[in-house]
Amino acid sequence: NGGKNCVGALSESASCGTNPCPVDGKYGTWAAWSKCTKTCGSGTQKRNRACNNPAPKYGGKTCVGKSSETRFCNTKRCPVNGGWSAFGNYGPCNNKCGGGIQKKMRYCSNPTPKYGGKGCPGLNTMIRACNLHKCPVDGGYSSWGAFSRCSKSCGGGTRSRTRSCTNPTPKYGGRSCSRFGASRETQHCGTGACPIPWSGYKTARVCEHHTMHLNCGSGGRVYIHSANYGRRSRAHCGNIFWYNTRCGSGSSHHNVVVRCNNRQSCSVKATNSIFGDPCWGTYKYLEVT
């Protein structure tokens, strides 16, 4: 129809939705763990993370999950260092005298060291001297000394000897030697009869096979000065058998002494069975003075 075309653009654009889009938050990486609250005996440590990767914006959602976490650490037991108990009483002395020692103890039990703890410092024993007094020394006798001279040469005397309590001498309350007996010992001596005042020699004689009787009477004692069994003269005990006049038994004096000395009376038979035969074939006699 010949009309004119429309003047202007057929379409028009206008801006819309110009507000920013929401940004949801996300956590960044975890930070390092904090220092443990304890060095032993179970402590704790923490770590954090920030909601910044990205941070929530424009109405975006916050980060999902925890921003911090905690864990146990150094869970091993703590060392327990040992501590001493009080000292006990002193024990008995190990010597009764002469110096000894006695001890008292304490124990590493207050508390007992555990879990690598240190032991108790110092010594567990205390020592002191005791019974310092000297030990008793019991006396002991020395060897016996020599006997003294007899108080009498006849008629009954005594002699003695002594020993001393010096081996060792008793000291410091030790026992005397009396437990071992006396320190003096006495013996009888000179028990032989004393000779009776001399009244002169007398000679007695009996022929072989006869018995000689000697008697000094009341209060007297026989003392044999000499004796001979044999023959020294033709004049006595006459007999045709006197070929040897120079013989005598060597045991004559002894055999008469043992039978007669210190006796009031005695008898001795003149026979070969007592004296032996000093001269065979000769008629003998016993002559005593």
BELZI-V495713 format. One record per run of one state. SS is the DSSP state (H for helix, E for strand, L for the rest). FROM is the first residue (numbers start at 1). TO is the last residue. Records with the same first field share a line. If there is no record, write none. Layout:
BEGIN
SS->FROM-TO + FROM-TO
END
This chain:
BEGIN
L->1-22 + 24-42 + 49-56 + 58-67 + 74-79 + 81-99 + 106-113 + 115-124 + 131-136 + 138-156 + 163-170 + 172-176 + 181-183 + 190-203 + 208-210 + 216-226 + 232-246 + 249-251 + 261-264 + 270-271 + 276-284 + 289-289
E->23-23 + 43-48 + 57-57 + 68-73 + 80-80 + 100-105 + 114-114 + 125-130 + 137-137 + 157-162 + 171-171 + 184-189 + 204-207 + 211-215 + 227-231 + 247-248 + 265-269 + 285-288
H->177-180 + 252-260 + 272-275
END
